Amino acid sequence: MDNINDMTASDAYDEDPTWIDPDFLEILVCPECKASVTQEGAWLVCGNPKCGLRYPIRDGIPVMLVEEAEKPHRK
Ligand SMILES: [Zn+2]
């Protein structure tokens, strides 16, 4: 699925394989800039607008590696 942009918190997460425990999410930080991250669908997005890296969630496990992260689109 590619519709990861408009995902909002809902009970859809009950059956979502990318669901992350909120307590676990709270301790995760962007390894690049140490900002907190928020979940957007199958991604964890860095909260720092100057960084903005997106980390994939694979099989319910966040891949918090800068090498694996997707950079925001910029020109
Ligand atoms: Zn960051």
N, CA, C, O and the ligand as a Tripos MOL2 file, in Angstrom:
@<TRIPOS>MOLECULE
protein
  301   299    76     0     0
PROTEIN
NO_CHARGES

@<TRIPOS>ATOM
      1 N           0.8340   -1.2090    0.0000 N.3       1 MET1
      2 CA          0.0000    0.0000    0.0000 C.3       1 MET1
      3 C           0.8630    1.2520    0.0000 C.2       1 MET1
      4 O           1.9010    1.3230    0.6590 O.2       1 MET1
      5 N           0.4070    2.2210   -0.7490 N.am      2 ASP2
      6 CA          1.2090    3.4420   -0.8550 C.3       2 ASP2
      7 C           0.5530    4.6410   -0.2030 C.2       2 ASP2
      8 O           1.1420    5.7210   -0.1590 O.2       2 ASP2
      9 N          -0.6610    4.4670    0.3050 N.am      3 ASN3
     10 CA         -1.3520    5.6300    0.8690 C.3       3 ASN3
     11 C          -0.9260    5.8540    2.3180 C.2       3 ASN3
     12 O          -1.7170    5.6880    3.2460 O.2       3 ASN3
     13 N           0.3180    6.2280    2.4880 N.am      4 ILE4
     14 CA          0.8580    6.4080    3.8310 C.3       4 ILE4
     15 C           0.7940    7.8510    4.2800 C.2       4 ILE4
     16 O           1.1890    8.1610    5.4040 O.2       4 ILE4
     17 N           0.3050    8.7410    3.4310 N.am      5 ASN5
     18 CA          0.3880   10.1660    3.7420 C.3       5 ASN5
     19 C          -0.7290   10.6450    4.6480 C.2       5 ASN5
     20 O          -0.5140   11.5140    5.4930 O.2       5 ASN5
     21 N          -1.9200   10.0890    4.4810 N.am      6 ASP6
     22 CA         -3.0690   10.6100    5.2080 C.3       6 ASP6
     23 C          -3.4620    9.7150    6.3800 C.2       6 ASP6
     24 O          -4.5900    9.7730    6.8700 O.2       6 ASP6
     25 N          -2.5430    8.9130    6.8090 N.am      7 MET7
     26 CA         -2.8300    7.9870    7.8930 C.3       7 MET7
     27 C          -2.9640    8.7420    9.2120 C.2       7 MET7
     28 O          -2.0900    9.5330    9.5700 O.2       7 MET7
     29 N          -4.0350    8.5050    9.9190 N.am      8 THR8
     30 CA         -4.1930    9.0980   11.2420 C.3       8 THR8
     31 C          -4.4170    7.9880   12.2430 C.2       8 THR8
     32 O          -4.8110    6.8780   11.8860 O.2       8 THR8
     33 N          -4.1640    8.2940   13.4800 N.am      9 ALA9
     34 CA         -4.3280    7.2810   14.5180 C.3       9 ALA9
     35 C          -5.7830    6.8350   14.5760 C.2       9 ALA9
     36 O          -6.6890    7.6660   14.6420 O.2       9 ALA9
     37 N          -6.0030    5.5530   14.5510 N.am     10 SER10
     38 CA         -7.3610    5.0280   14.6120 C.3      10 SER10
     39 C          -7.3100    3.5660   15.0140 C.2      10 SER10
     40 O          -6.2320    2.9930   15.1760 O.2      10 SER10
     41 N          -8.4660    2.9720   15.1700 N.am     11 ASP11
     42 CA         -8.4700    1.5660   15.5510 C.3      11 ASP11
     43 C          -8.0790    0.6680   14.3950 C.2      11 ASP11
     44 O          -8.0070   -0.5500   14.5590 O.2      11 ASP11
     45 N          -7.8260    1.2410   13.2340 N.am     12 ALA12
     46 CA         -7.2880    0.4630   12.1280 C.3      12 ALA12
     47 C          -5.9410   -0.1360   12.5090 C.2      12 ALA12
     48 O          -5.5000   -1.1290   11.9310 O.2      12 ALA12
     49 N          -5.3060    0.4780   13.4820 N.am     13 TYR13
     50 CA         -3.9910   -0.0080   13.9150 C.3      13 TYR13
     51 C          -4.0810   -1.3810   14.5690 C.2      13 TYR13
     52 O          -3.0830   -2.0890   14.6960 O.2      13 TYR13
     53 N          -5.2930   -1.7460   14.9810 N.am     14 ASP14
     54 CA         -5.4520   -3.0390   15.6290 C.3      14 ASP14
     55 C          -4.9830   -4.1890   14.7440 C.2      14 ASP14
     56 O          -4.4310   -5.1790   15.2260 O.2      14 ASP14
     57 N          -5.2120   -4.0400   13.4420 N.am     15 GLU15
     58 CA         -4.8330   -5.1160   12.5370 C.3      15 GLU15
     59 C          -3.6720   -4.7060   11.6430 C.2      15 GLU15
     60 O          -3.3800   -5.3620   10.6430 O.2      15 GLU15
     61 N          -3.0290   -3.6370   12.0070 N.am     16 ASP16
     62 CA         -1.9380   -3.1300   11.1890 C.3      16 ASP16
     63 C          -0.6270   -3.8150   11.5840 C.2      16 ASP16
     64 O          -0.1930   -3.6950   12.7300 O.2      16 ASP16
     65 N           0.0000   -4.5210   10.6660 N.am     17 PRO17
     66 CA          1.2610   -5.1950   11.0030 C.3      17 PRO17
     67 C           2.3970   -4.2230   11.2850 C.2      17 PRO17
     68 O           3.4420   -4.6120   11.8060 O.2      17 PRO17
     69 N           2.1850   -2.9490   10.9350 N.am     18 THR18
     70 CA          3.2280   -1.9610   11.2000 C.3      18 THR18
     71 C           3.0100   -1.2630   12.5320 C.2      18 THR18
     72 O           3.7470   -0.3450   12.8910 O.2      18 THR18
     73 N           1.9860   -1.7060   13.2660 N.am     19 TRP19
     74 CA          1.6850   -1.0720   14.5510 C.3      19 TRP19
     75 C           2.8780   -1.1710   15.4930 C.2      19 TRP19
     76 O           3.5010   -2.2230   15.6330 O.2      19 TRP19
     77 N           3.1750   -0.0480   16.1320 N.am     20 ILE20
     78 CA          4.2770    0.0180   17.0820 C.3      20 ILE20
     79 C           3.7160    0.4200   18.4400 C.2      20 ILE20
     80 O           2.8810    1.3180   18.5370 O.2      20 ILE20
     81 N           4.1710   -0.2380   19.4590 N.am     21 ASP21
     82 CA          3.7620    0.1130   20.8100 C.3      21 ASP21
     83 C           4.1130    1.5690   21.0990 C.2      21 ASP21
     84 O           5.2720    1.9620   20.9620 O.2      21 ASP21
     85 N           3.1160    2.3850   21.5020 N.am     22 PRO22
     86 CA          3.3790    3.8220   21.7340 C.3      22 PRO22
     87 C           4.4890    4.0650   22.7560 C.2      22 PRO22
     88 O           5.2530    5.0220   22.6310 O.2      22 PRO22
     89 N           4.5740    3.2050   23.7560 N.am     23 ASP23
     90 CA          5.6360    3.3650   24.7570 C.3      23 ASP23
     91 C           7.0070    3.1410   24.1430 C.2      23 ASP23
     92 O           7.9890    3.7900   24.5020 O.2      23 ASP23
     93 N           7.0430    2.2010   23.2050 N.am     24 PHE24
     94 CA          8.2910    1.9160   22.4960 C.3      24 PHE24
     95 C           8.6290    3.0730   21.5520 C.2      24 PHE24
     96 O           9.7790    3.5030   21.4520 O.2      24 PHE24
     97 N           7.6080    3.5560   20.8720 N.am     25 LEU25
     98 CA          7.7950    4.6620   19.9270 C.3      25 LEU25
     99 C           8.3600    5.8950   20.6300 C.2      25 LEU25
    100 O           9.1600    6.6480   20.0750 O.2      25 LEU25
    101 N           7.9090    6.0680   21.8770 N.am     26 GLU26
    102 CA          8.3140    7.2410   22.6390 C.3      26 GLU26
    103 C           9.8270    7.2970   22.9000 C.2      26 GLU26
    104 O          10.4100    8.3760   23.0010 O.2      26 GLU26
    105 N          10.4390    6.1360   23.0050 N.am     27 ILE27
    106 CA         11.8770    6.1220   23.3090 C.3      27 ILE27
    107 C          12.7350    6.1420   22.0520 C.2      27 ILE27
    108 O          13.9570    6.2790   22.1210 O.2      27 ILE27
    109 N          12.0810    6.0050   20.9060 N.am     28 LEU28
    110 CA         12.8490    6.0280   19.6650 C.3      28 LEU28
    111 C          13.1910    7.4590   19.2700 C.2      28 LEU28
    112 O          12.3600    8.3590   19.3890 O.2      28 LEU28
    113 N          14.3940    7.6600   18.8080 N.am     29 VAL29
    114 CA         14.7880    8.9620   18.2870 C.3      29 VAL29
    115 C          15.4930    8.7670   16.9550 C.2      29 VAL29
    116 O          16.0290    7.6960   16.6700 O.2      29 VAL29
    117 N          15.4830    9.8030   16.1590 N.am     30 CYS30
    118 CA         16.1920    9.7930   14.8940 C.3      30 CYS30
    119 C          17.6960    9.6560   15.1770 C.2      30 CYS30
    120 O          18.2510   10.4780   15.9060 O.2      30 CYS30
    121 N          18.3600    8.6520   14.6270 N.am     31 PRO31
    122 CA         19.7990    8.4870   14.8860 C.3      31 PRO31
    123 C          20.6440    9.5970   14.2570 C.2      31 PRO31
    124 O          21.8010    9.7950   14.6270 O.2      31 PRO31
    125 N          20.0600   10.3040   13.3200 N.am     32 GLU32
    126 CA         20.7940   11.3800   12.6520 C.3      32 GLU32
    127 C          20.8410   12.6460   13.5100 C.2      32 GLU32
    128 O          21.8960   13.2640   13.6510 O.2      32 GLU32
    129 N          19.7010   13.0290   14.0790 N.am     33 CYS33
    130 CA         19.6400   14.3190   14.7690 C.3      33 CYS33
    131 C          19.0840   14.2090   16.1930 C.2      33 CYS33
    132 O          18.9920   15.2110   16.9020 O.2      33 CYS33
    133 N          18.7160   13.0010   16.6080 N.am     34 LYS34
    134 CA         18.2170   12.7460   17.9610 C.3      34 LYS34
    135 C          16.8590   13.3790   18.2540 C.2      34 LYS34
    136 O          16.4800   13.5160   19.4180 O.2      34 LYS34
    137 N          16.1410   13.7570   17.2340 N.am     35 ALA35
    138 CA         14.7820   14.2570   17.4340 C.3      35 ALA35
    139 C          13.8300   13.0720   17.5930 C.2      35 ALA35
    140 O          14.1340   11.9600   17.1610 O.2      35 ALA35
    141 N          12.6880   13.3190   18.2090 N.am     36 SER36
    142 CA         11.6980   12.2520   18.3400 C.3      36 SER36
    143 C          11.0740   11.9720   16.9710 C.2      36 SER36
    144 O          11.0930   12.8150   16.0740 O.2      36 SER36
    145 N          10.5310   10.7820   16.8400 N.am     37 VAL37
    146 CA          9.9340   10.3940   15.5750 C.3      37 VAL37
    147 C           8.4470   10.1200   15.7620 C.2      37 VAL37
    148 O           7.9990    9.7840   16.8580 O.2      37 VAL37
    149 N           7.6970   10.2650   14.6880 N.am     38 THR38
    150 CA          6.2770    9.9430   14.7170 C.3      38 THR38
    151 C           5.9880    8.9220   13.6240 C.2      38 THR38
    152 O           6.6550    8.8890   12.5900 O.2      38 THR38
    153 N           4.9880    8.0960   13.8740 N.am     39 GLN39
    154 CA          4.6630    7.0730   12.8890 C.3      39 GLN39
    155 C           3.7170    7.6130   11.8320 C.2      39 GLN39
    156 O           2.7270    8.2770   12.1410 O.2      39 GLN39
    157 N           4.0340    7.3200   10.5900 N.am     40 GLU40
    158 CA          3.1220    7.6140    9.4770 C.3      40 GLU40
    159 C           3.0150    6.3580    8.6460 C.2      40 GLU40
    160 O           3.8640    6.0810    7.7980 O.2      40 GLU40
    161 N           1.9650    5.6010    8.8970 N.am     41 GLY41
    162 CA          1.8100    4.3430    8.1750 C.3      41 GLY41
    163 C           2.9790    3.4250    8.4460 C.2      41 GLY41
    164 O           3.2690    3.1180    9.6020 O.2      41 GLY41
    165 N           3.6470    2.9850    7.4140 N.am     42 ALA42
    166 CA          4.7500    2.0330    7.5620 C.3      42 ALA42
    167 C           6.0890    2.7470    7.7340 C.2      42 ALA42
    168 O           7.1480    2.1550    7.5240 O.2      42 ALA42
    169 N           6.0330    4.0180    8.1180 N.am     43 TRP43
    170 CA          7.2580    4.7860    8.2790 C.3      43 TRP43
    171 C           7.2970    5.4710    9.6260 C.2      43 TRP43
    172 O           6.2580    5.7850   10.2060 O.2      43 TRP43
    173 N           8.5020    5.7030   10.1200 N.am     44 LEU44
    174 CA          8.7010    6.5800   11.2510 C.3      44 LEU44
    175 C           9.3990    7.8270   10.7140 C.2      44 LEU44
    176 O          10.4570    7.7530   10.0880 O.2      44 LEU44
    177 N           8.7800    8.9660   10.9760 N.am     45 VAL45
    178 CA          9.2680   10.1990   10.3890 C.3      45 VAL45
    179 C           9.9020   11.0630   11.4620 C.2      45 VAL45
    180 O           9.3120   11.3000   12.5160 O.2      45 VAL45
    181 N          11.1030   11.5300   11.1830 N.am     46 CYS46
    182 CA         11.8060   12.4000   12.1030 C.3      46 CYS46
    183 C          11.0370   13.7050   12.2840 C.2      46 CYS46
    184 O          10.5710   14.3020   11.3140 O.2      46 CYS46
    185 N          10.9080   14.1430   13.5440 N.am     47 GLY47
    186 CA         10.1410   15.3490   13.8270 C.3      47 GLY47
    187 C          10.9060   16.6300   13.5640 C.2      47 GLY47
    188 O          10.3380   17.7180   13.6570 O.2      47 GLY47
    189 N          12.1640   16.5220   13.2430 N.am     48 ASN48
    190 CA         12.9730   17.7020   12.9720 C.3      48 ASN48
    191 C          12.8080   18.1020   11.5030 C.2      48 ASN48
    192 O          13.2350   17.3690   10.6110 O.2      48 ASN48
    193 N          12.1880   19.2670   11.2470 N.am     49 PRO49
    194 CA         11.9340   19.6670    9.8650 C.3      49 PRO49
    195 C          13.2080   19.8480    9.0410 C.2      49 PRO49
    196 O          13.1710   19.7540    7.8140 O.2      49 PRO49
    197 N          14.3070   20.1000    9.6940 N.am     50 LYS50
    198 CA         15.5620   20.2550    8.9530 C.3      50 LYS50
    199 C          16.1790   18.9170    8.5720 C.2      50 LYS50
    200 O          17.0720   18.8420    7.7290 O.2      50 LYS50
    201 N          15.6840   17.8690    9.2090 N.am     51 CYS51
    202 CA         16.1970   16.5230    8.9400 C.3      51 CYS51
    203 C          15.1790   15.7580    8.1030 C.2      51 CYS51
    204 O          15.4050   15.4720    6.9270 O.2      51 CYS51
    205 N          14.0450   15.4310    8.7400 N.am     52 GLY52
    206 CA         12.9270   14.8590    7.9920 C.3      52 GLY52
    207 C          13.1510   13.4680    7.4240 C.2      52 GLY52
    208 O          12.4120   13.0490    6.5330 O.2      52 GLY52
    209 N          14.1370   12.7500    7.9070 N.am     53 LEU53
    210 CA         14.3590   11.3940    7.4060 C.3      53 LEU53
    211 C          13.1890   10.4900    7.7850 C.2      53 LEU53
    212 O          12.5500   10.6670    8.8220 O.2      53 LEU53
    213 N          12.9330    9.5280    6.9240 N.am     54 ARG54
    214 CA         11.8600    8.5670    7.1730 C.3      54 ARG54
    215 C          12.4590    7.1850    7.2880 C.2      54 ARG54
    216 O          13.2160    6.7410    6.4250 O.2      54 ARG54
    217 N          12.1060    6.5090    8.3750 N.am     55 TYR55
    218 CA         12.6530    5.1730    8.6170 C.3      55 TYR55
    219 C          11.5830    4.1210    8.3860 C.2      55 TYR55
    220 O          10.4690    4.2430    8.8950 O.2      55 TYR55
    221 N          11.9110    3.0970    7.6270 N.am     56 PRO56
    222 CA         10.9020    2.0650    7.3320 C.3      56 PRO56
    223 C          10.6270    1.1640    8.5280 C.2      56 PRO56
    224 O          11.5010    0.9280    9.3620 O.2      56 PRO56
    225 N           9.4050    0.6700    8.5950 N.am     57 ILE57
    226 CA          9.0450   -0.3430    9.5890 C.3      57 ILE57
    227 C           8.9020   -1.6600    8.8490 C.2      57 ILE57
    228 O           8.0580   -1.7950    7.9630 O.2      57 ILE57
    229 N           9.7280   -2.6270    9.2140 N.am     58 ARG58
    230 CA          9.6880   -3.9090    8.5250 C.3      58 ARG58
    231 C           9.2780   -4.9970    9.4990 C.2      58 ARG58
    232 O           9.9350   -5.2230   10.5150 O.2      58 ARG58
    233 N           8.1770   -5.6700    9.1720 N.am     59 ASP59
    234 CA          7.6620   -6.7410   10.0330 C.3      59 ASP59
    235 C           7.4570   -6.2500   11.4600 C.2      59 ASP59
    236 O           7.7190   -6.9740   12.4210 O.2      59 ASP59
    237 N           6.9840   -5.0080   11.5890 N.am     60 GLY60
    238 CA          6.6960   -4.4570   12.9080 C.3      60 GLY60
    239 C           7.9230   -3.9600   13.6480 C.2      60 GLY60
    240 O           7.8330   -3.5720   14.8130 O.2      60 GLY60
    241 N           9.0640   -3.9690   12.9830 N.am     61 ILE61
    242 CA         10.2920   -3.5370   13.6360 C.3      61 ILE61
    243 C          10.8360   -2.3010   12.9240 C.2      61 ILE61
    244 O          11.1410   -2.3430   11.7320 O.2      61 ILE61
    245 N          10.9540   -1.2000   13.6700 N.am     62 PRO62
    246 CA         11.4880    0.0090   13.0450 C.3      62 PRO62
    247 C          12.9680   -0.1600   12.6960 C.2      62 PRO62
    248 O          13.7650   -0.6260   13.5110 O.2      62 PRO62
    249 N          13.3090    0.2210   11.4960 N.am     63 VAL63
    250 CA         14.7060    0.1490   11.0590 C.3      63 VAL63
    251 C          15.3160    1.5400   11.2340 C.2      63 VAL63
    252 O          15.2550    2.3780   10.3340 O.2      63 VAL63
    253 N          15.9030    1.7650   12.4080 N.am     64 MET64
    254 CA         16.4170    3.0950   12.7310 C.3      64 MET64
    255 C          17.8660    3.2280   12.2810 C.2      64 MET64
    256 O          18.7750    3.3870   13.0960 O.2      64 MET64
    257 N          18.0610    3.1620   10.9790 N.am     65 LEU65
    258 CA         19.3940    3.2860   10.4020 C.3      65 LEU65
    259 C          19.3730    4.3970    9.3640 C.2      65 LEU65
    260 O          18.5100    4.4260    8.4870 O.2      65 LEU65
    261 N          20.3250    5.3030    9.4700 N.am     66 VAL66
    262 CA         20.3760    6.4150    8.5280 C.3      66 VAL66
    263 C          20.5440    5.9010    7.1060 C.2      66 VAL66
    264 O          20.0020    6.4740    6.1610 O.2      66 VAL66
    265 N          21.3100    4.7990    6.9590 N.am     67 GLU67
    266 CA         21.5430    4.2460    5.6170 C.3      67 GLU67
    267 C          20.2560    3.7070    4.9900 C.2      67 GLU67
    268 O          20.1200    3.6580    3.7680 O.2      67 GLU67
    269 N          19.3170    3.3050    5.8470 N.am     68 GLU68
    270 CA         18.0670    2.7390    5.3520 C.3      68 GLU68
    271 C          16.9790    3.7970    5.2120 C.2      68 GLU68
    272 O          15.9220    3.5360    4.6380 O.2      68 GLU68
    273 N          17.2380    4.9740    5.7310 N.am     69 ALA69
    274 CA         16.2120    6.0150    5.7610 C.3      69 ALA69
    275 C          16.0230    6.6430    4.3870 C.2      69 ALA69
    276 O          16.9220    6.6690    3.5460 O.2      69 ALA69
    277 N          14.8110    7.1450    4.2050 N.am     70 GLU70
    278 CA         14.4830    7.8420    2.9760 C.3      70 GLU70
    279 C          14.5600    9.3320    3.2510 C.2      70 GLU70
    280 O          14.0130    9.8160    4.2420 O.2      70 GLU70
    281 N          15.2280   10.0470    2.3880 N.am     71 LYS71
    282 CA         15.3500   11.4890    2.5710 C.3      71 LYS71
    283 C          14.1120   12.1950    2.0450 C.2      71 LYS71
    284 O          13.4900   11.7300    1.0900 O.2      71 LYS71
    285 N          13.7470   13.3220    2.6650 N.am     72 PRO72
    286 CA         12.6100   14.0900    2.1480 C.3      72 PRO72
    287 C          12.9310   14.6260    0.7620 C.2      72 PRO72
    288 O          14.0880   14.8710    0.4230 O.2      72 PRO72
    289 N          11.8780   14.8000   -0.0310 N.am     73 HIS73
    290 CA         12.1020   15.3010   -1.3850 C.3      73 HIS73
    291 C          12.4070   16.7880   -1.3620 C.2      73 HIS73
    292 O          11.6230   17.5920   -0.8580 O.2      73 HIS73
    293 N          13.5170   17.1250   -1.8940 N.am     74 ARG74
    294 CA         13.9260   18.5270   -1.9370 C.3      74 ARG74
    295 C          14.4520   18.8820   -3.2920 C.2      74 ARG74
    296 O          14.8710   18.0200   -4.0650 O.2      74 ARG74
    297 N          14.4260   20.2060   -3.5830 N.am     75 LYS75
    298 CA         14.9890   20.6450   -4.8550 C.3      75 LYS75
    299 C          16.0900   21.6510   -4.5960 C.2      75 LYS75
    300 O          16.7030   22.1520   -5.5390 O.2      75 LYS75
    301 ZN         16.3280   13.4610   12.1490 Zn       76 ZN76
@<TRIPOS>BOND
     1     1     2 1
     2     2     3 1
     3     3     4 2
     4     3     5 am
     5     5     6 1
     6     6     7 1
     7     7     8 2
     8     7     9 am
     9     9    10 1
    10    10    11 1
    11    11    12 2
    12    11    13 am
    13    13    14 1
    14    14    15 1
    15    15    16 2
    16    15    17 am
    17    17    18 1
    18    18    19 1
    19    19    20 2
    20    19    21 am
    21    21    22 1
    22    22    23 1
    23    23    24 2
    24    23    25 am
    25    25    26 1
    26    26    27 1
    27    27    28 2
    28    27    29 am
    29    29    30 1
    30    30    31 1
    31    31    32 2
    32    31    33 am
    33    33    34 1
    34    34    35 1
    35    35    36 2
    36    35    37 am
    37    37    38 1
    38    38    39 1
    39    39    40 2
    40    39    41 am
    41    41    42 1
    42    42    43 1
    43    43    44 2
    44    43    45 am
    45    45    46 1
    46    46    47 1
    47    47    48 2
    48    47    49 am
    49    49    50 1
    50    50    51 1
    51    51    52 2
    52    51    53 am
    53    53    54 1
    54    54    55 1
    55    55    56 2
    56    55    57 am
    57    57    58 1
    58    58    59 1
    59    59    60 2
    60    59    61 am
    61    61    62 1
    62    62    63 1
    63    63    64 2
    64    63    65 am
    65    65    66 1
    66    66    67 1
    67    67    68 2
    68    67    69 am
    69    69    70 1
    70    70    71 1
    71    71    72 2
    72    71    73 am
    73    73    74 1
    74    74    75 1
    75    75    76 2
    76    75    77 am
    77    77    78 1
    78    78    79 1
    79    79    80 2
    80    79    81 am
    81    81    82 1
    82    82    83 1
    83    83    84 2
    84    83    85 am
    85    85    86 1
    86    86    87 1
    87    87    88 2
    88    87    89 am
    89    89    90 1
    90    90    91 1
    91    91    92 2
    92    91    93 am
    93    93    94 1
    94    94    95 1
    95    95    96 2
    96    95    97 am
    97    97    98 1
    98    98    99 1
    99    99   100 2
   100    99   101 am
   101   101   102 1
   102   102   103 1
   103   103   104 2
   104   103   105 am
   105   105   106 1
   106   106   107 1
   107   107   108 2
   108   107   109 am
   109   109   110 1
   110   110   111 1
   111   111   112 2
   112   111   113 am
   113   113   114 1
   114   114   115 1
   115   115   116 2
   116   115   117 am
   117   117   118 1
   118   118   119 1
   119   119   120 2
   120   119   121 am
   121   121   122 1
   122   122   123 1
   123   123   124 2
   124   123   125 am
   125   125   126 1
   126   126   127 1
   127   127   128 2
   128   127   129 am
   129   129   130 1
   130   130   131 1
   131   131   132 2
   132   131   133 am
   133   133   134 1
   134   134   135 1
   135   135   136 2
   136   135   137 am
   137   137   138 1
   138   138   139 1
   139   139   140 2
   140   139   141 am
   141   141   142 1
   142   142   143 1
   143   143   144 2
   144   143   145 am
   145   145   146 1
   146   146   147 1
   147   147   148 2
   148   147   149 am
   149   149   150 1
   150   150   151 1
   151   151   152 2
   152   151   153 am
   153   153   154 1
   154   154   155 1
   155   155   156 2
   156   155   157 am
   157   157   158 1
   158   158   159 1
   159   159   160 2
   160   159   161 am
   161   161   162 1
   162   162   163 1
   163   163   164 2
   164   163   165 am
   165   165   166 1
   166   166   167 1
   167   167   168 2
   168   167   169 am
   169   169   170 1
   170   170   171 1
   171   171   172 2
   172   171   173 am
   173   173   174 1
   174   174   175 1
   175   175   176 2
   176   175   177 am
   177   177   178 1
   178   178   179 1
   179   179   180 2
   180   179   181 am
   181   181   182 1
   182   182   183 1
   183   183   184 2
   184   183   185 am
   185   185   186 1
   186   186   187 1
   187   187   188 2
   188   187   189 am
   189   189   190 1
   190   190   191 1
   191   191   192 2
   192   191   193 am
   193   193   194 1
   194   194   195 1
   195   195   196 2
   196   195   197 am
   197   197   198 1
   198   198   199 1
   199   199   200 2
   200   199   201 am
   201   201   202 1
   202   202   203 1
   203   203   204 2
   204   203   205 am
   205   205   206 1
   206   206   207 1
   207   207   208 2
   208   207   209 am
   209   209   210 1
   210   210   211 1
   211   211   212 2
   212   211   213 am
   213   213   214 1
   214   214   215 1
   215   215   216 2
   216   215   217 am
   217   217   218 1
   218   218   219 1
   219   219   220 2
   220   219   221 am
   221   221   222 1
   222   222   223 1
   223   223   224 2
   224   223   225 am
   225   225   226 1
   226   226   227 1
   227   227   228 2
   228   227   229 am
   229   229   230 1
   230   230   231 1
   231   231   232 2
   232   231   233 am
   233   233   234 1
   234   234   235 1
   235   235   236 2
   236   235   237 am
   237   237   238 1
   238   238   239 1
   239   239   240 2
   240   239   241 am
   241   241   242 1
   242   242   243 1
   243   243   244 2
   244   243   245 am
   245   245   246 1
   246   246   247 1
   247   247   248 2
   248   247   249 am
   249   249   250 1
   250   250   251 1
   251   251   252 2
   252   251   253 am
   253   253   254 1
   254   254   255 1
   255   255   256 2
   256   255   257 am
   257   257   258 1
   258   258   259 1
   259   259   260 2
   260   259   261 am
   261   261   262 1
   262   262   263 1
   263   263   264 2
   264   263   265 am
   265   265   266 1
   266   266   267 1
   267   267   268 2
   268   267   269 am
   269   269   270 1
   270   270   271 1
   271   271   272 2
   272   271   273 am
   273   273   274 1
   274   274   275 1
   275   275   276 2
   276   275   277 am
   277   277   278 1
   278   278   279 1
   279   279   280 2
   280   279   281 am
   281   281   282 1
   282   282   283 1
   283   283   284 2
   284   283   285 am
   285   285   286 1
   286   286   287 1
   287   287   288 2
   288   287   289 am
   289   289   290 1
   290   290   291 1
   291   291   292 2
   292   291   293 am
   293   293   294 1
   294   294   295 1
   295   295   296 2
   296   295   297 am
   297   297   298 1
   298   298   299 1
   299   299   300 2
@<TRIPOS>SUBSTRUCTURE
     1 MET1         2 RESIDUE 1 A MET
     2 ASP2         6 RESIDUE 1 A ASP
     3 ASN3        10 RESIDUE 1 A ASN
     4 ILE4        14 RESIDUE 1 A ILE
     5 ASN5        18 RESIDUE 1 A ASN
     6 ASP6        22 RESIDUE 1 A ASP
     7 MET7        26 RESIDUE 1 A MET
     8 THR8        30 RESIDUE 1 A THR
     9 ALA9        34 RESIDUE 1 A ALA
    10 SER10       38 RESIDUE 1 A SER
    11 ASP11       42 RESIDUE 1 A ASP
    12 ALA12       46 RESIDUE 1 A ALA
    13 TYR13       50 RESIDUE 1 A TYR
    14 ASP14       54 RESIDUE 1 A ASP
    15 GLU15       58 RESIDUE 1 A GLU
    16 ASP16       62 RESIDUE 1 A ASP
    17 PRO17       66 RESIDUE 1 A PRO
    18 THR18       70 RESIDUE 1 A THR
    19 TRP19       74 RESIDUE 1 A TRP
    20 ILE20       78 RESIDUE 1 A ILE
    21 ASP21       82 RESIDUE 1 A ASP
    22 PRO22       86 RESIDUE 1 A PRO
    23 ASP23       90 RESIDUE 1 A ASP
    24 PHE24       94 RESIDUE 1 A PHE
    25 LEU25       98 RESIDUE 1 A LEU
    26 GLU26      102 RESIDUE 1 A GLU
    27 ILE27      106 RESIDUE 1 A ILE
    28 LEU28      110 RESIDUE 1 A LEU
    29 VAL29      114 RESIDUE 1 A VAL
    30 CYS30      118 RESIDUE 1 A CYS
    31 PRO31      122 RESIDUE 1 A PRO
    32 GLU32      126 RESIDUE 1 A GLU
    33 CYS33      130 RESIDUE 1 A CYS
    34 LYS34      134 RESIDUE 1 A LYS
    35 ALA35      138 RESIDUE 1 A ALA
    36 SER36      142 RESIDUE 1 A SER
    37 VAL37      146 RESIDUE 1 A VAL
    38 THR38      150 RESIDUE 1 A THR
    39 GLN39      154 RESIDUE 1 A GLN
    40 GLU40      158 RESIDUE 1 A GLU
    41 GLY41      162 RESIDUE 1 A GLY
    42 ALA42      166 RESIDUE 1 A ALA
    43 TRP43      170 RESIDUE 1 A TRP
    44 LEU44      174 RESIDUE 1 A LEU
    45 VAL45      178 RESIDUE 1 A VAL
    46 CYS46      182 RESIDUE 1 A CYS
    47 GLY47      186 RESIDUE 1 A GLY
    48 ASN48      190 RESIDUE 1 A ASN
    49 PRO49      194 RESIDUE 1 A PRO
    50 LYS50      198 RESIDUE 1 A LYS
    51 CYS51      202 RESIDUE 1 A CYS
    52 GLY52      206 RESIDUE 1 A GLY
    53 LEU53      210 RESIDUE 1 A LEU
    54 ARG54      214 RESIDUE 1 A ARG
    55 TYR55      218 RESIDUE 1 A TYR
    56 PRO56      222 RESIDUE 1 A PRO
    57 ILE57      226 RESIDUE 1 A ILE
    58 ARG58      230 RESIDUE 1 A ARG
    59 ASP59      234 RESIDUE 1 A ASP
    60 GLY60      238 RESIDUE 1 A GLY
    61 ILE61      242 RESIDUE 1 A ILE
    62 PRO62      246 RESIDUE 1 A PRO
    63 VAL63      250 RESIDUE 1 A VAL
    64 MET64      254 RESIDUE 1 A MET
    65 LEU65      258 RESIDUE 1 A LEU
    66 VAL66      262 RESIDUE 1 A VAL
    67 GLU67      266 RESIDUE 1 A GLU
    68 GLU68      270 RESIDUE 1 A GLU
    69 ALA69      274 RESIDUE 1 A ALA
    70 GLU70      278 RESIDUE 1 A GLU
    71 LYS71      282 RESIDUE 1 A LYS
    72 PRO72      286 RESIDUE 1 A PRO
    73 HIS73      290 RESIDUE 1 A HIS
    74 ARG74      294 RESIDUE 1 A ARG
    75 LYS75      298 RESIDUE 1 A LYS
    76 ZN76       301 GROUP 0 **** ****
